[in-house]
Every structure is written in structure tokens, then in C-alpha cells.
Amino acid sequence: MKKAEIFDFEKLTTSGEIDCACGQKHSTDMKILTVGRGVIEQLPDALRKLNVRQPMIVSGPFSFPAVGKKVCAVLDEADFVYSVFVFERNGAKKLQPNEEAVAEIVKNYDPACDILLSVGSGSIGDVCKAAATELNVPQFTVGSAPSMDGYTSASASLELNNTKATVNVNAPVGVLCDVEFMAQAPMRLLWAGLGDMAAKTCSLCEWEMASIITGEHYCPDTADMVKLCCERSLSGAPGIPARSLDSVQAVIEGLLLSGVCMSYVNSSRPASGLEHYFSHCWEMMAIARGQEYDLHGIYVGIGTVITLNIFKKLRQLQPDRTRAEEAAAAFSRGAWEARLRRVFKGTAESFISLEDTLCKNDETRRMQRVDRILENWDTLVKILEKAPDPEELEAVLRRSGMPTRASEIGLGADDVADAFVCSRDTRDKYLTSSLIWDIGYMDEFEAFVKGLA
């Protein structure tokens, strides 16, 4: 797809399968993707285009008054019959996207309806995608805030067994985002979207590096698309404090198209790397402590600043096999397990079991990765040099008013260090922290990130 066509939403949703130079065929299940001012009035036509007869609106206690009531009014005007389910406020600041929330939707689903119409942002969208997949019905989303890149993705971030997990689900058949409503979302949600887009400055580098170290598939064209999405979104940062409609539209367009890119490669790789794992770990640490956690994009923005600083320090290294061998020989399975149990409490057992399957700590496999790292070190450094300077990116985020340091949101130096060290153990993705562990520099970088809190 030509670069000029990337932001042509209609073309994106009607192009069908795209033969890519990377060797894969890319496609999206999205049929409708609409962004702009006043586009909520187009909702009835969008539903008719999808042959929807009777939608079931699912929303939250905050998003329903903000956007859901307008959705109902628009459907009433168009003579649609519909059902409504709104989650009750249970004392928490936001809906917890867990099994119970998914079950609530399934239990209250009106069988006369032929589509779930979610009205909200991250948590509502995730539980609706999971519920729609379980019910085997399509889902359409009306976004309420430019807060994350999951609107168009075929995945959901859920709390399962007290662990934050990413699960595969069916992508929505349509997404509609009215910028006039989104611009009125709480400022923290606008910051969150900016933080989620800033992450792509890191994730794209990691994806390319992992393709060299582990051999996983990498698509340069998709990476270029995400890079343009990131640039477009960050260009809107200065206007966020004033709720500029142009700035909000720039951010949400980048977020939506990042989600499409993830669908293209059936992976979160283009949009999620170590910076996201800081967020995942902080969320799971809060769950283990019985505490509420901050917005995903707020954590990710802070994680991005930390990760870019790690990139900068990493570029200055000249690793050698001797140090890697000494670190591999000194590895203690017992100490590794003890740290996971301290940080994540009972949920640590799932990560220990994951290692038994993936064998990331296996010395032979580790040294094979080390050999590939050393052979390609100059190339890896050049990839790291594609990332922006951390001070420059942090200044961009600062101008929007958002926090950029862990200490600003109540996280301590030990929380940052634990998230960094344990990040490589929570999923099967090869991260920058995985590389640092492989070459034997984990202790040095742990001390370094503590100073970034």
C-alpha cells in the first residue's frame, strides 16, 4: 500500500488481501472505520451497511452519559430497535476488564440482538470483544476517548486469574470515533493515547532487532506504516492541553491505524515492546497488592521514556562472549523463581510454568542468541539509533501535560527495577531486557533504571 493511502480509511477497509513484499498476505476484518467531527450521526447508515437489525449497546457508568446517550438518541431518530446494558459503578475508578465483566455481558445478552455495540474506550472495548467472540456475534465500537490502540485490534487485554493477559479475540467489524466527543474525554485519557502512540518509537526497533536475534517475521512495510502513524499522533501533542480537535484527531487516527497494522501481521509486535511490559508488570504488581492501577497508556508513556534511555545506554556498549558466559554460568534458578514470587505473588507460578515451556533460561539457547547478537552488533546499534533521543521525546510528552516519570504516579525505584528485570519472564516476546540479560548486563541496567524513576 502506498504511503499516501495509509490514512484513507475507506481504502483500508475495502482493499481485501494485500500481497506484501515481506512474503505475507495482509488483511483486516474491519468493514467500517470512520473518524471525524460529527460522524456519530453516520452510525445508523454504518449499521445498515452491515445489515444490522437490532444492536445491543454495552457501555460503562462514565462512557454512557458522555457518549452512550447520544448513541441512543441517534438510533431513536433512525427508528432502530435496540437493547442497552450499562455496567454499574462499583466504587472503582474504572471498569475492571476481567472474567466477571465478560460474563456479565454474556449473561445479559439479548438474543433478539444481532450485534454488540460497545460504547467506551479500552476496558469496555476489551470485554465486549471477548464477549462477542464467546457469543459468536459481531461487534461494532463507538469510541469515547483517544486512549489506546486496541479499538481495531484482534486482541483484548484482560485480567485472568489475577494476571493481566492478552487474549486473541475477533476484531470489531466497525469502529466509529467522533472527534468532538473524544476531545471532551478526561484529560488523563487523552494523555494515555499519546503515551500509547509514543511507544511505537521503541516497539519498531525491538521488532526489527528480534527478527535478527530470534528469526521471527518482520514486515518493513507494516513498520513504515506504524512509523507514520506515530509521527502523525505525536504531531498532535502540543494541542492536547487545549483539546484541539485537529490534535485529538491526529492521535486517534494513529491509534486506530496501529491496531490495523497489528491485525496485518497477527501480532502486537509493531505497536508493543518493552515499554508496554513496564505497564503490564506495574498492573500485575498492583493486582498482587490489591491496589487499583493507573491507565495503561499513562504507564506506557512512562515506560517509553525509560526504554529510550535504555536504548541510549545500550548503544554505548561493546558486549563480549566471556561476560555472557560468566553470567550464564552464574544464573540461579532458585533466585530467579524467588524474585518472581516476591514481585507477582501467586501469579508468579504461571510465569515459572511458561519458562518450562519456552526454556528462555536454557544456557545452550542463551549462548546461541548471544552469538547472533555479537555477530550482528553493529547492525543492532544502527537499529537502536533509529529511536528518538529520550530527552526530546520526553519533552514532547511533557508539553501535553502528562507525567513522564514513575515517581509522579506513586511508583518507586524498586517498582521500576522489578518491572524491568521481570519483563522478559511474563510473555514469550523477545525484548530489549531479554537481550540485556543474554549478554550479561542485567545488574548494571537494573541499577541504571532505578535512577530513572
C-alpha positions in Angstrom: 0.0 0.0 0.0 1.3 3.4 -1.0 2.1 5.8 1.9 -0.4 8.3 0.6 -3.1 5.6 1.0 -2.4 4.7 4.7 -4.8 7.3 6.1 -7.5 6.5 3.5 -9.8 4.7 5.9 -12.3 3.6 3.2 -9.5 2.0 1.1 -8.1 0.3 4.2 -11.4 -1.5 4.9 -12.1 -2.4 1.2 -8.7 -3.4 -0.1 -9.1 -7.1 0.8 -6.0 -9.2 1.0 -2.8 -7.3 0.3 0.2 -9.2 -1.2 3.2 -7.8 0.7 6.9 -7.8 -0.2 7.5 -9.4 3.2 6.0 -12.6 1.9 2.8 -12.5 3.8 -0.7 -11.5 2.8 -2.2 -8.8 5.0 -5.8 -8.2 5.7 -8.2 -6.8 8.3 -11.7 -7.9 9.3 -12.7 -4.2 9.6 -15.6 -3.3 7.3 -16.1 0.3 8.5 -13.6 2.7 10.0 -14.9 6.3 10.4 -13.2 9.2 12.2 -14.1 12.9 12.2 -16.2 15.6 13.5 -19.9 14.9 13.9 -19.6 11.4 12.4 -21.7 9.9 15.2 -24.7 10.9 13.0 -23.4 8.3 10.5 -23.9 5.4 12.9 -27.3 4.3 11.6 -26.0 4.2 8.0 -23.0 2.2 9.1 -25.2 -0.3 10.9 -27.5 -0.6 7.9 -24.4 -1.2 5.7 -23.6 -4.2 7.9 -27.2 -5.4 7.7 -27.7 -4.9 11.5 -31.3 -5.1 12.6 -31.1 -4.7 16.3 -27.9 -3.8 18.2 -27.2 -4.3 21.9 -25.5 -1.3 23.4 -22.9 -2.1 26.1 -21.3 0.8 27.9 -19.9 1.9 31.3 -21.0 4.2 34.0 -18.9 7.0 32.7 -18.9 6.5 28.9 -22.7 6.0 28.7 -23.6 9.5 30.0 -20.7 11.0 27.9 -21.4 9.3 24.6 -23.9 6.4 25.0 -26.9 8.7 25.5 -26.1 10.4 22.2 -25.8 7.0 20.5 -29.3 6.1 21.8 -30.7 9.4 20.5 -29.2 8.9 17.1 -30.6 5.4 16.9 -34.0 6.6 18.1 -34.1 9.2 15.4 -33.3 6.5 12.8 -36.1 4.2 14.2 -33.7 1.5 15.3 -34.8 -1.0 18.0 -32.0 -1.8 20.4 -31.2 -3.0 23.9 -28.9 -1.4 26.5 -26.7 -2.8 29.1 -24.6 -0.4 31.3 -22.2 -1.6 33.9 -22.9 -0.2 37.4 -20.3 1.8 39.2 -18.9 -0.4 41.9 -16.7 2.1 43.7 -13.7 1.6 41.4 -12.4 4.4 39.3 -12.8 2.3 36.2 -14.3 -1.0 34.9 -12.1 -4.0 35.7 -11.7 -5.9 32.4 -11.9 -9.4 33.9 -13.8 -12.6 33.5 -16.6 -11.4 35.6 -17.2 -8.4 33.3 -17.2 -10.6 30.3 -19.6 -13.0 32.0 -21.9 -10.1 32.8 -22.3 -9.2 29.2 -22.9 -12.8 28.1 -25.5 -13.2 30.9 -27.3 -10.0 29.9 -27.1 -10.5 26.2 -30.4 -10.0 24.5 -30.8 -12.9 22.0 -33.0 -10.7 19.8 -29.9 -8.6 19.0 -27.5 -9.4 16.2 -24.5 -7.2 17.2 -22.8 -5.9 20.3 -22.4 -2.1 20.0 -19.8 -1.2 22.6 -19.6 2.5 23.6 -16.5 3.3 25.5 -12.7 3.0 25.3 -10.2 0.4 26.4 -11.8 -1.7 29.1 -15.3 -1.6 27.6 -13.9 -2.5 24.2 -11.8 -5.4 25.5 -14.6 -7.0 27.5 -17.0 -6.5 24.6 -14.6 -8.1 22.1 -14.2 -11.1 24.4 -17.9 -11.4 25.0 -18.8 -11.0 21.3 -16.2 -13.7 20.5 -17.8 -16.0 23.1 -21.3 -15.3 21.9 -20.2 -15.6 18.2 -21.8 -12.3 17.3 -20.1 -9.3 15.6 -19.1 -6.2 17.5 -19.1 -2.6 16.5 -17.4 0.1 18.6 -18.2 3.7 19.1 -15.1 5.2 20.8 -15.4 7.6 23.7 -11.7 8.6 24.2 -8.4 8.5 22.2 -6.8 6.5 24.9 -5.3 3.3 23.4 -4.6 1.4 20.1 -6.9 -1.6 20.8 -10.0 -0.3 19.1 -9.3 -2.1 15.8 -7.1 -5.0 17.1 -7.9 -8.7 17.3 -6.8 -8.9 20.9 -8.1 -8.0 24.3 -6.2 -7.1 27.5 -8.0 -8.9 30.3 -7.4 -9.8 34.0 -7.5 -13.6 34.0 -6.8 -15.5 37.2 -5.4 -12.2 38.7 -2.9 -11.9 35.9 -3.0 -9.3 33.1 -3.1 -11.3 29.9 -3.5 -10.6 26.1 -6.0 -12.9 24.5 -6.9 -13.4 20.9 -10.5 -12.3 20.0 -12.4 -11.3 16.9 -11.7 -7.8 15.8 -14.7 -5.4 15.6 -16.4 -5.2 12.2 -16.5 -1.5 12.5 -15.3 1.4 14.6 -16.6 5.0 14.7 -14.9 7.8 16.5 -16.5 11.2 16.7 -13.6 13.6 17.5 -16.0 16.2 19.1 -17.0 13.7 21.8 -13.5 12.3 22.2 -12.0 15.7 22.7 -14.2 16.1 25.8 -12.9 12.9 27.5 -11.0 13.3 30.8 -7.5 14.7 30.1 -5.8 11.7 31.6 -7.4 9.5 28.8 -6.0 11.9 26.1 -2.6 11.6 27.7 -3.0 7.8 27.7 -3.5 7.7 24.0 -0.4 9.9 23.4 1.6 7.6 25.6 0.4 4.5 23.7 1.5 6.1 20.4 4.8 7.2 21.8 5.5 3.5 22.5 5.9 2.8 18.8 9.3 4.6 18.8 10.5 1.7 20.8 8.5 -1.2 19.6 9.5 -0.9 16.0 13.2 -1.1 16.9 12.6 -4.1 19.1 10.7 -5.9 16.4 13.5 -5.4 13.9 16.1 -6.5 16.4 14.2 -9.6 17.4 13.9 -10.6 13.7 17.7 -10.7 13.7 18.2 -12.4 17.0 15.4 -14.9 17.0 14.4 -15.1 13.4 10.8 -14.0 13.9 8.9 -12.5 10.9 9.4 -8.8 10.3 7.5 -6.7 7.8 9.2 -3.4 6.8 6.1 -2.0 5.0 4.0 -2.5 8.1 6.8 -1.0 10.3 6.8 2.1 8.0 3.0 2.4 8.3 3.3 2.4 12.1 6.1 4.9 12.0 3.9 7.3 10.0 1.1 6.7 12.5 3.4 7.5 15.4 4.6 10.7 13.7 1.1 11.8 13.0 -0.1 11.3 16.5 2.9 12.9 18.2 2.4 15.9 16.0 -0.8 16.5 17.8 0.8 16.6 21.3 1.1 20.4 21.6 -2.7 20.8 21.1 -3.8 18.2 23.6 -4.0 20.6 26.7 -6.4 22.8 24.7 -8.3 19.8 23.5 -7.7 20.9 19.9 -9.9 18.8 17.6 -7.1 18.5 15.0 -4.7 17.2 17.6 -7.2 14.7 19.0 -8.0 13.5 15.5 -4.3 13.1 14.8 -3.9 10.9 17.9 -6.9 8.7 17.4 -6.1 8.2 13.7 -2.7 7.0 14.6 -4.1 4.7 17.3 -6.7 3.2 15.0 -4.2 2.5 12.2 -1.7 1.0 14.6 -4.4 -1.5 15.6 -5.0 -2.3 11.9 -1.2 -2.9 11.5 -1.3 -5.4 14.3 -4.0 -7.2 12.5 -2.0 -7.2 9.3 0.8 -9.2 10.9 -1.3 -11.1 13.5 1.0 -9.8 16.2 1.3 -6.9 18.7 5.0 -6.5 17.6 4.5 -3.3 15.6 3.0 -1.5 18.5 4.2 -3.1 21.7 7.6 -3.7 23.2 9.5 -3.4 26.5 7.7 -0.1 27.2 4.4 -2.0 27.3 5.9 -4.6 29.6 6.6 -1.9 32.2 2.9 -1.3 32.1 1.9 -5.0 32.2 4.2 -5.6 35.2 3.1 -2.5 37.1 -0.6 -3.5 36.5 0.1 -7.1 37.7 2.1 -5.8 40.7 -0.9 -3.6 41.7 -3.3 -6.6 41.3 -1.0 -8.7 43.5 -1.1 -5.9 46.1 -4.8 -5.5 45.9 -4.4 -1.9 44.6 -6.0 0.0 41.7 -3.7 0.7 38.8 -3.3 3.7 36.5 -4.3 3.9 32.9 -2.4 1.6 30.5 -1.3 4.5 28.3 0.0 6.5 31.2 2.2 3.6 32.3 3.3 3.0 28.7 4.3 6.7 28.2 6.5 6.5 31.2 7.8 3.1 30.1 8.7 4.6 26.7 10.9 7.3 28.3 12.6 4.6 30.4 13.1 2.3 27.4 14.5 5.1 25.2 17.1 5.8 27.9 17.9 2.1 28.0 18.4 2.2 24.2 20.7 5.2 24.5 22.9 3.4 27.1 22.8 0.1 25.2 24.2 1.8 22.1 27.4 2.6 24.0 28.2 -1.0 24.9 30.6 -3.4 23.3 29.4 -6.8 24.5 31.7 -9.9 24.6 31.1 -13.6 24.9 33.2 -14.0 28.0 30.9 -11.8 30.0 27.8 -13.5 28.6 29.3 -16.9 29.5 30.1 -15.9 33.1 26.5 -14.5 33.5 25.0 -17.7 32.1 27.1 -19.8 34.5 26.1 -17.7 37.5 22.4 -18.0 36.8 20.4 -19.3 39.7 17.0 -20.9 39.0 16.1 -20.6 42.7 16.9 -16.8 42.9 15.0 -16.3 39.6 11.9 -18.0 40.9 12.1 -16.2 44.3 12.1 -12.8 42.7 9.1 -13.6 40.5 7.2 -14.8 43.6 8.2 -11.7 45.5 7.1 -9.3 42.7 3.9 -11.1 41.5 2.9 -13.2 44.5 0.7 -16.2 43.5 0.6 -15.3 39.8 4.3 -15.9 39.5 3.6 -19.7 39.1 2.2 -19.1 35.6 5.4 -17.3 34.6 7.6 -20.1 36.0 5.5 -22.6 34.1 5.9 -20.6 30.9 9.6 -20.8 31.3 9.3 -24.6 31.5 7.7 -24.4 28.0 9.8 -21.8 26.3 13.2 -22.5 28.0 14.4 -18.9 27.7 16.9 -19.5 30.6 18.4 -22.6 29.0 22.1 -21.9 28.8 22.7 -23.5 25.3 19.8 -21.5 23.8 21.0 -18.4 25.5 24.5 -18.7 24.1 23.1 -19.3 20.6 21.3 -16.0 20.9 24.5 -14.3 22.2 26.4 -15.5 19.2 23.8 -13.9 16.9 23.9 -10.7 18.9 27.6 -10.4 18.8 27.7 -11.3 15.0 25.2 -8.5 14.3 26.0 -6.0 17.0 26.8 -3.1 14.6 23.5 -3.7 12.8 21.6 -3.8 16.1 23.2 -0.5 17.2 22.1 1.1 13.9 18.6 -0.1 14.6 18.7 1.5 18.1 19.9 4.7 16.5 16.5 5.0 14.7 14.8 5.7 18.0 14.4 9.3 19.1 16.5 10.9 21.8 14.8 10.2 25.2 15.0 13.8 26.3 13.4 15.0 23.1 10.5 12.5 23.3 10.0 13.3 27.0 9.8 17.0 26.2 7.1 16.3 23.6 5.0 14.4 26.2 5.7 17.0 28.8 4.3 19.7 26.6 1.0 17.8 26.6 1.0 18.0 30.4 1.3 14.2 31.0 3.5 12.5 33.6 6.7 11.1 32.3 8.4 9.7 35.4 7.3 6.7 37.6 7.7 8.8 40.8 5.0 11.2 39.6 2.3 8.5 39.8 3.4 6.8 43.0 5.8 4.2 41.7 9.2 3.8 43.4 12.7 2.9 42.1 12.2 -0.7 43.2 9.0 -0.9 41.2 10.8 0.3 38.1 13.7 -2.2 38.6 11.4 -5.1 39.3 9.3 -4.4 36.2 12.5 -4.1 34.1 14.1 -7.3 35.3 10.9 -9.4 35.3 9.6 -8.1 32.0 11.3 -10.8 30.0 9.6 -13.5 32.0 5.9 -12.5 31.7 5.3 -13.4 28.0 7.0 -15.1 25.1 8.2 -11.9 23.3 11.9 -11.2 22.9 12.5 -7.8 24.4 15.4 -5.4 25.0 15.6 -6.7 28.6 15.9 -10.2 27.1 18.9 -9.0 25.1 20.5 -7.3 28.1 20.0 -10.4 30.2 21.5 -12.6 27.4 24.7 -10.5 27.2 25.2 -10.4 31.0 24.4 -6.7 31.7 21.2 -7.1 33.7 22.6 -6.0 37.1 24.2 -2.9 35.6 21.0 -1.9 33.8 18.8 -2.6 36.8 20.8 0.0 38.8 20.5 2.3 35.8 16.7 2.2 35.6 16.4 2.8 39.3 17.9 6.2 38.7 15.2 6.9 36.1 12.3 6.6 38.5 
